[in-house]
Amino acid sequence: MKKRTLISILLTAVLAVSALAGCSSKGGDKAENGKNASPSSDQTTVKAFIMGGATFPDGEDINHNPWMTMLREETGVDLQIQYGPAAADEYMNKLNLMLASGDIPDLFIIPSANQSWLMDNAKLGAIMRLDGKLDAYANLMNAVYPEAWDAVTYNGGIYGVPVLADGNSATDNVYIRKDWLDKLKLDVPKTLDEFVKVAKAFKEQDPDGNGKADTLGLIAYDNMLAWSSLFGAFGVIPGYWVEKNGTLVPADIQPEMKDALAYIHQLFADKVLDNEWPITKKAAYEEKVANGKAGLYEGSWAAARSEIQTSRQNDPKADWIAIAPPVGPGGKQGVFGGPKYKSIIAISSKAKNVDAILKLLDWQAVPENRDKFVFGFGQYGENFMYTKKNGSIELNFDNHNKYGYRQQLMFMQPKELNEQKMEALGPQFKLNDMIKLSIQYGIPNAFTGAPTPSMVENQSALDKLRQETFTKIIIGELPVSAFDDFVASYKAKGGDKIMKEVADWYAEKK
């Protein structure tokens, strides 16, 4: 049985001995920053804890702004938000400390990567069970993909509301500089070997024409999912599950993963793969694109508005295009497919006004209400946040960025892709096309359920083992044959138990 952490023990004690009266109350409460929120007497106060990071115009904060005023008036819910750290790990540490101390918010949003934390605390009784309570909120229920509810289900009960991703399940695309291809008289690569040929040319043949050997081939950084197209060419994605012989198996231990590692190791040995990748962070990776040092890489579906846009600003000749991921020796291709949700709304088991919380979320699940946090409303809408031109909506980027915090108040995301929003962000970026391309080639994780008991117990250690072993194989510190030892260790250190639990889950789903 899993040993409880100190936080879990403290939380259990808190839940056992404290009624925590006043976690939710009628009106009159003060915002976390000490300013009086001045709710009306008929409003129900709900306290929330969310990740911080936004900036605000003078005189405004997360609790005092036009969108919060509108939300309170429309829903009758006096939402009072406390900001946490912007970094996910620091945020979760702060949330754990709050729970252990008894300072428990009614509502908190956790990143999808902390799904096992939700299950652990559901088991401890710290999270409100919502099935049965959700039946009265049809807008909310219909706004979430049916399979996304699996991710927040523990022992048959629903313990959270999935927040869908803004770009649906889009993740990455492969991008290449067409101007570099043209300069070197190369075609757009299609196969994995053609990708390597182009990468070598970009590294060795001075595609930027500056007379220096300062351009790179294939770039990567310390998260292997950032170059998932190399693994996808073998039909496997690190950390994902695939279907084989009617059941689910971890891609990490399949023979195809060994083949992928052998291929990528050779790219490293031949210095086609940027040898700095194990110590490269995401910001440095994107900087290589922005500064014109790389012409072939895997980036977010929204890259055209970030590092690619900066690249074009630095070099107007930079002609970036998105292309299909490389086809591997077995005819497979793809990038890592995104989950159906990006975060989870959890409600404390001590919350007094659960219906007020669900009412607020149900209101936000209505498209015209949700759009108020995208395109504004009233005096903050047309001719302020956006203008209409030739039948299309164009965002005013000065105001869109200035009031960007408003989207942190939009807890519910649409099930359907908001194509109007993507177009309004700039038709030149072709974001709708970028999202559709990413989804087209996304390899989904076949396991969509909540963490199994053995995952909660062992998955973190197995992930660490995978990262260390795969890294050492790629850079040559371990031979490719070490993969077989990894498989044996994976199974012995909880992998066999996890596979049995996932197989049982899959059998029930079929």
FIDOVEX-720232 format. One record per residue (C-alpha): x, y negated, z negated. Coordinates in steps of 0.1 Angstrom, whole numbers, padded with zeros to 4 digits, always signed. Example, Ala and Ser with C-alpha at 12.3 -4.5 7.8 and 13.67 -1.06 7.14 Angstrom:
BEGIN
+0123+0045-0078+0137+0011-0071
END
This chain:
BEGIN
+0000+0000+0000+0013-0035+0008+0029-0053-0020+0012-0086-0026+0032-0118-0023+0035-0142-0052+0011-0165-0033-0014-0136-0030-0011-0128-0067-0016-0164-0077-0045-0168-0053-0062-0137-0068-0059-0152-0102-0073-0185-0091-0103-0168-0075-0109-0147-0105-0109-0174-0132-0119-0206-0114-0153-0217-0101-0136-0247-0086-0167-0269-0089-0165-0300-0068-0148-0285-0037-0178-0298-0018-0202-0324-0031-0227-0350-0021-0214-0384-0010-0192-0408-0030-0160-0388-0026-0128-0406-0016-0107-0397+0014-0074-0380+0007-0055-0412+0014-0074-0429-0014-0096-0452+0007-0133-0450+0001-0150-0433+0031-0183-0449+0022-0206-0420+0032-0243-0425+0031-0262-0409+0002-0278-0383+0024-0245-0370+0038-0229-0337+0027-0191-0340+0021-0169-0313+0035-0132-0313+0028-0108-0301+0055-0071-0294+0058-0056-0296+0093-0021-0299+0109-0009-0335+0112+0012-0352+0137-0011-0378+0153-0005-0416+0153-0032-0442+0148-0039-0478+0159-0035-0504+0132-0063-0502+0105-0073-0466+0114-0064-0432+0101-0079-0397+0105-0108-0405+0082-0114-0441+0093-0119-0444+0130-0148-0448+0155-0150-0410+0163-0152-0400+0127-0179-0426+0121-0198-0413+0151-0194-0377+0139-0207-0385+0105-0237-0404+0119-0246-0377+0144-0242-0347+0121-0249-0360+0086-0217-0344+0075-0191-0365+0057-0160-0348+0069-0130-0357+0048-0097-0346+0063-0063-0341+0046-0034-0340+0070-0008-0313+0066+0027-0310+0082+0028-0310+0120+0050-0278+0121+0031-0246+0119+0053-0228+0093+0055-0259+0071+0017-0263+0074+0011-0227+0063+0035-0231+0034+0016-0261+0022-0018-0243+0026-0005-0214+0005+0006-0238-0022-0028-0256-0022-0046-0223-0025-0024-0210-0053-0028-0243-0072-0066-0242-0069-0067-0273-0047-0088-0254-0021-0103-0272+0009-0137-0261+0022-0124-0258+0058-0089-0252+0072-0076-0245+0106-0048-0219+0110-0027-0212+0141-0035-0180+0160+0000-0166+0151-0012-0165+0115-0040-0141+0122-0026-0115+0097-0027-0142+0070-0064-0146+0076-0069-0108+0072-0048-0107+0041-0067-0135+0024-0101-0121+0036-0091-0089+0018-0084-0109-0014-0118-0126-0012-0104-0160-0005-0122-0164+0029-0159-0168+0034-0176-0139+0053-0197-0155+0081-0216-0128+0098-0253-0132+0091-0247-0169+0084-0238-0175+0120-0271-0162+0134-0288-0196+0131-0262-0214+0151-0267-0203+0187-0245-0231+0202-0216-0221+0181-0220-0183+0188-0224-0188+0225-0193-0211+0227-0169-0183+0218-0159-0154+0240-0173-0122+0226-0139-0105+0225-0125-0135+0206-0147-0126+0176-0128-0094+0174-0097-0114+0163-0114-0127+0132-0132-0095+0122-0120-0075+0091-0138-0044+0079-0168-0052+0100-0171-0088+0088-0164-0121+0105-0140-0143+0086-0134-0172+0109-0144-0191+0141-0120-0188+0170-0110-0222+0186-0105-0216+0223-0075-0228+0242-0079-0260+0262-0067-0243+0294-0087-0211+0287-0062-0182+0289-0036-0200+0311+0000-0199+0299+0029-0203+0323+0037-0206+0359+0070-0202+0378+0082-0236+0393+0108-0242+0420+0123-0272+0436+0113-0271+0472+0137-0299+0482+0166-0277+0470+0153-0247+0490+0151-0269+0521+0186-0283+0516+0200-0248+0513+0178-0235+0541+0161-0209+0518+0126-0195+0518+0103-0195+0488+0113-0163+0470+0088-0135+0465+0106-0104+0452+0127-0102+0421+0159-0098+0442+0150-0128+0463+0146-0148+0431+0181-0138+0420+0195-0147+0454+0179-0182+0452+0191-0186+0416+0227-0178+0426+0225-0203+0454+0211-0230+0431+0240-0224+0408+0268-0221+0433+0259-0242+0464+0255-0277+0449+0218-0282+0457+0217-0317+0442+0246-0328+0465+0266-0345+0438+0298-0326+0445+0298-0310+0410+0293-0275+0398+0267-0286+0373+0234-0269+0384+0220-0237+0368+0205-0205+0381+0178-0189+0359+0173-0208+0327+0158-0194+0295+0155-0202+0258+0154-0182+0226+0117-0172+0229+0117-0144+0255+0081-0152+0264+0094-0184+0280+0108-0162+0308+0081-0136+0308+0081-0134+0346+0113-0113+0345+0096-0088+0322+0064-0091+0341+0082-0079+0372+0084-0045+0354+0048-0047+0342+0056-0052+0305+0056-0082+0282+0075-0083+0248+0051-0079+0219+0021-0070+0241+0001-0038+0243-0007-0020+0276-0031+0008+0285-0016+0042+0294-0033+0075+0297-0066+0061+0283-0051+0046+0252-0031+0016+0241+0006+0017+0236+0032-0011+0227+0050-0024+0257+0081-0028+0236+0089+0009+0236+0079+0018+0272+0105+0030+0297+0096+0000+0319+0109-0022+0291+0142-0005+0291+0144-0010+0329+0136-0047+0325+0163-0051+0298+0189-0034+0320+0181-0057+0349+0182-0088+0328+0214-0078+0312+0230-0076+0346+0217-0111+0353+0235-0123+0322+0267-0104+0330+0267-0120+0365+0261-0154+0349+0229-0159+0370+0209-0162+0337+0220-0192+0317+0243-0177+0291+0234-0203+0265+0198-0190+0262+0202-0173+0228+0210-0207+0212+0188-0228+0234+0156-0243+0220+0126-0253+0240+0133-0290+0240+0168-0284+0254+0154-0260+0280+0129-0285+0293+0156-0312+0292+0176-0292+0318+0146-0294+0341+0139-0331+0334+0176-0340+0340+0179-0322+0373+0201-0294+0362+0177-0266+0369+0155-0259+0400+0139-0226+0391+0122-0219+0358+0090-0208+0340+0070-0235+0323+0036-0243+0309+0006-0248+0332+0008-0284+0321+0045-0289+0330+0036-0313+0358+0026-0339+0332+0058-0333+0311+0093-0322+0321+0084-0320+0358+0070-0355+0358+0102-0367+0340+0123-0349+0366+0104-0367+0394+0109-0400+0376+0146-0394+0373+0149-0382+0409+0121-0392+0433+0133-0366+0457+0125-0338+0432+0098-0318+0449+0085-0292+0425+0060-0266+0435+0044-0237+0416+0048-0202+0431+0037-0167+0423+0060-0148+0398+0085-0124+0413+0074-0089+0425+0096-0062+0408+0109-0030+0422+0077-0011+0414+0055-0038+0430+0044-0054+0397+0044-0091+0388+0030-0115+0362+0036-0137+0333+0024-0133+0297-0014-0138+0295-0027-0161+0269-0051-0152+0241-0087-0163+0243-0082-0186+0213-0054-0210+0200-0064-0213+0164-0089-0202+0138-0113-0222+0117-0116-0206+0082-0139-0215+0054-0130-0210+0018-0151-0185-0001-0156-0213-0027-0171-0237-0002-0205-0249-0015-0219-0263+0018-0212-0236+0044-0243-0246+0063-0231-0281+0067-0198-0268+0081-0215-0245+0106-0240-0273+0115-0210-0296+0124-0194-0269+0145-0226-0260+0162-0231-0297+0171-0196-0298+0186-0203-0267+0206-0228-0287+0227-0209-0299+0259-0222-0336+0258-0212-0339+0221-0178-0323+0227-0171-0346+0257-0173-0376+0234-0139-0366+0220-0125-0364+0256-0141-0392+0275-0152-0414+0246-0187-0428+0239-0204-0461+0238-0180-0490+0239-0152-0465+0238-0164-0447+0269-0167-0459+0304-0145-0489+0313-0125-0482+0281-0114-0446+0280-0122-0439+0317-0133-0455+0349-0153-0440+0378-0137-0442+0412-0150-0426+0443-0172-0402+0423-0143-0391+0401-0134-0400+0365-0100-0415+0359-0087-0417+0323-0072-0450+0311-0039-0435+0299-0031-0464+0276-0062-0459+0256-0063-0421+0261-0028-0419+0244-0035-0447+0219-0066-0428+0206-0053-0393+0212-0060-0384+0176-0097-0382+0185-0091-0347+0200-0080-0334+0166-0115-0340+0155-0128-0318+0183-0127-0284+0166-0147-0266+0193-0134-0261+0228-0155-0251+0259-0157-0215+0270-0156-0227+0306-0126-0246+0319-0133-0284+0317-0123-0291+0353-0135-0327+0350-0111-0334+0322-0082-0318+0340-0089-0338+0371-0092-0370+0350-0057-0364+0336-0043-0371+0371-0053-0355+0403-0017-0356+0414-0008-0330+0388-0033-0304+0402-0039-0291+0367-0069-0271+0377-0049-0253+0403-0020-0247+0378-0044-0232+0353-0060-0209+0379-0026-0198+0392-0015-0189+0357-0046-0170+0349-0044-0152+0382-0010-0137+0373-0014-0135+0336-0008-0100+0321-0032-0098+0292-0024-0083+0258-0046-0052+0258-0050-0053+0220-0074-0082+0211-0084-0071+0176-0075-0084+0142-0042-0071+0128-0045-0035+0115-0034-0027+0079-0001-0013+0091+0005-0044+0113+0000-0066+0083+0025-0044+0065+0052-0039+0092+0047-0060+0123+0069-0089+0112+0098-0066+0106+0092-0048+0139+0091-0081+0158+0124-0091+0142+0139-0057+0151+0127-0062+0187+0142-0097+0190+0176-0087+0176+0179-0055+0197+0167-0070+0230+0189-0100+0226+0220-0078+0219+0212-0056+0248+0208-0085+0272+0241-0102+0261+0260-0069+0261+0266-0065+0223+0247-0033+0226+0245-0008+0255+0212-0004+0273+0211+0031+0258+0206+0014+0224+0170+0010+0235+0164+0047+0227+0176+0041+0191+0153+0011+0189+0123+0032+0200+0130+0057+0173+0134+0030+0146+0103+0013+0158+0082+0044+0154+0098+0053+0120+0094+0018+0105+0056+0017+0109+0052+0018+0146+0036+0053+0146+0010+0042+0120+0002+0010+0140-0002+0030+0172-0026+0054+0155-0047+0024+0141-0047+0007+0175-0057+0039+0192-0087+0043+0168-0097+0007+0174-0096+0012+0212-0115+0044+0210-0143+0026+0192-0143-0003+0218-0146+0021+0248
END
